[in-house]
Amino acid sequence: MVILIDYKNIFKMKKNTIYSLIGVVIIVGGGLLSIYTIFGSFNPFYVVVSGSMVPKINIGDIVIIKNNSFETSFNNLRVGDIIVFRAPEATTEDGKPKVIVHRISEIGTFLGKEVVTTKGDANPYSIPGIDFPLFMENYVGKVVYVIPKIGTISMILTPPINYIIMAIIIGLLIYSIRPRKVEHENETV
């Protein structure tokens, strides 16, 4: 048995791989640009992890926000709108402001600036430092859609499980596009 390496096919495979990668980059880039154009954010998807908005929004639901139109701008919010915001005083373990989904309960002014007070539907009252005072810089976006229960998957796939799964998928992709040796039986010419 003679093993021949078909360099012409290897070059063709590398060329196809490069074209595939360029295609993926164009599709992903176009998708991100479309999401930003439609919703005003590269990440308009937020997974709900607390029960403060039950029964309207449940744990594991995904909320989709919008913040790029006249209707969804901070100055046009109304009492009763559900918004996503960064809590003014509550932080996560790594020191970043907590991102909260609550309903607007009051709109007013404070120190000459428009200010919003929110409250979770399941909460008995607004919580100082979390629900108020909320200024424009705390506002992330207005909830325009709720997708029930889909966010549960991302809650399960937290680090390091999500990194392991991503590494396996990338490894399988690389393995599937690797160059292969072409085997031919002895041929007499």
PECORFEN-V983005 format. One record per pair of residues at least 12 apart in sequence whose C-alpha atoms are under 10 Angstrom apart, sorted by the first residue. I is the first residue (numbers start at 1). GAP is how many residues later the second one is. Records with the same first field share a line. If there is no record, write none. Layout:
# PECORFEN-V983005
I = GAP / GAP
This chain:
# PECORFEN-V983005
1 = 182 / 183 / 184 / 185 / 186
2 = 181 / 182 / 183 / 184 / 185
3 = 178 / 179 / 180 / 181 / 182 / 183
4 = 177 / 178 / 179 / 180 / 181
5 = 175 / 176 / 177 / 178 / 179
6 = 174 / 175 / 176 / 177
7 = 172 / 174 / 175
9 = 170 / 171 / 172 / 173
10 = 168 / 169 / 170 / 171 / 172
11 = 168
12 = 167
13 = 164 / 165 / 166 / 167
14 = 163 / 164 / 165
16 = 161
17 = 157 / 160 / 161 / 162
36 = 30 / 31 / 32
37 = 31
38 = 28 / 29 / 30 / 31
39 = 25 / 26 / 27 / 28 / 29 / 30 / 33 / 102 / 103 / 105
40 = 25 / 26 / 27 / 28 / 29 / 32 / 100 / 101
41 = 24 / 25 / 26 / 27 / 99 / 100
43 = 21 / 22 / 23
44 = 18 / 19 / 20 / 21 / 22 / 23 / 40 / 96 / 97 / 98 / 99 / 100
45 = 17 / 18 / 19 / 20 / 21 / 98 / 100 / 101 / 102 / 106
46 = 14 / 15 / 16 / 17 / 18 / 19 / 38 / 53 / 54 / 55 / 97 / 100 / 105
47 = 12 / 13 / 14 / 15 / 16 / 17 / 54 / 99 / 100 / 101 / 102 / 103 / 104 / 105 / 106 / 107 / 108
48 = 12 / 13 / 14 / 15 / 51 / 52 / 53 / 98 / 100 / 101 / 103 / 104 / 107
49 = 12 / 13 / 51 / 52 / 102 / 103 / 106
50 = 50 / 51 / 70
51 = 69 / 70 / 71 / 72
52 = 48 / 49 / 50 / 67 / 68 / 69 / 70 / 71 / 72
53 = 29 / 48 / 49 / 50 / 66 / 67 / 68 / 69 / 70
54 = 66 / 67 / 68 / 69
55 = 66 / 67
56 = 65 / 66 / 90
57 = 25 / 44 / 45 / 63 / 64 / 89 / 90 / 91 / 92
58 = 88 / 89 / 90 / 91
59 = 89 / 90 / 91 / 92 / 93 / 96
60 = 87 / 88 / 89 / 90 / 91 / 92 / 93 / 94 / 95 / 96
61 = 85 / 86 / 87 / 88 / 89 / 90 / 91
62 = 81 / 83 / 84 / 85 / 86 / 87 / 88 / 89 / 90 / 92
63 = 19 / 20 / 21 / 38 / 79 / 80 / 81 / 82 / 83 / 84 / 85 / 87 / 88
64 = 20 / 77 / 78 / 79 / 80 / 81 / 82 / 83
65 = 17 / 18 / 19 / 75 / 76 / 77 / 78 / 79 / 80 / 81
66 = 17 / 18 / 74 / 75 / 76 / 77 / 78 / 79
67 = 72 / 73 / 74 / 75 / 76 / 77
68 = 73 / 74
71 = 71
72 = 69 / 70 / 71 / 72
73 = 63 / 66 / 67 / 68 / 69
74 = 40 / 41 / 42 / 61 / 62 / 63 / 64 / 65 / 66 / 67 / 68
75 = 39 / 40 / 61
77 = 27 / 30 / 39 / 64 / 65
78 = 25 / 26 / 27 / 28 / 29 / 38
79 = 24 / 25 / 26 / 27 / 28 / 37 / 38 / 39
80 = 22 / 23 / 24 / 25 / 26 / 38 / 39
81 = 21 / 22 / 23 / 24 / 37 / 61 / 62 / 63
82 = 19 / 20 / 21 / 22 / 23 / 36 / 37 / 38 / 39 / 59 / 60 / 61 / 62
83 = 17 / 18 / 19 / 20 / 21 / 35 / 56 / 57 / 58 / 59 / 60 / 61
84 = 15 / 16 / 17 / 18 / 19 / 54 / 55 / 56 / 57 / 58 / 59
85 = 12 / 13 / 14 / 15 / 16 / 17 / 33 / 45 / 46 / 49 / 50 / 51 / 52 / 53 / 54 / 55 / 56 / 57
86 = 12 / 13 / 14 / 15 / 44 / 45 / 48 / 49 / 51 / 52 / 53 / 54
87 = 12 / 13 / 14 / 41 / 42 / 43 / 44 / 45 / 46 / 47 / 51 / 52
88 = 40 / 41 / 42 / 43 / 44 / 45 / 46 / 47 / 49 / 50
89 = 39 / 40 / 41 / 42 / 43 / 44
90 = 38 / 39 / 40 / 41
91 = 39
97 = 33 / 41
98 = 32
99 = 31 / 39 / 40 / 41
100 = 18 / 20 / 30 / 31 / 39 / 40
101 = 17 / 18 / 19 / 30 / 39 / 40 / 41 / 42
102 = 15 / 16 / 17 / 18 / 19 / 20 / 21 / 24 / 29 / 41
103 = 14 / 15 / 16 / 17 / 18 / 28 / 39 / 40
104 = 12 / 13 / 14 / 15 / 16 / 17 / 22 / 27
105 = 12 / 13 / 14 / 15 / 16 / 20 / 21 / 26
106 = 12 / 13 / 26
107 = 26 / 27
108 = 25
109 = 24 / 26
110 = 23 / 24 / 25
113 = 22 / 23
114 = 19 / 20 / 21 / 22
115 = 17 / 18 / 19 / 20 / 21 / 23
116 = 15 / 16 / 17 / 18 / 19 / 20 / 22 / 23
117 = 13 / 14 / 15 / 16 / 17 / 18
118 = 12 / 13 / 14 / 15 / 16
119 = 12 / 13
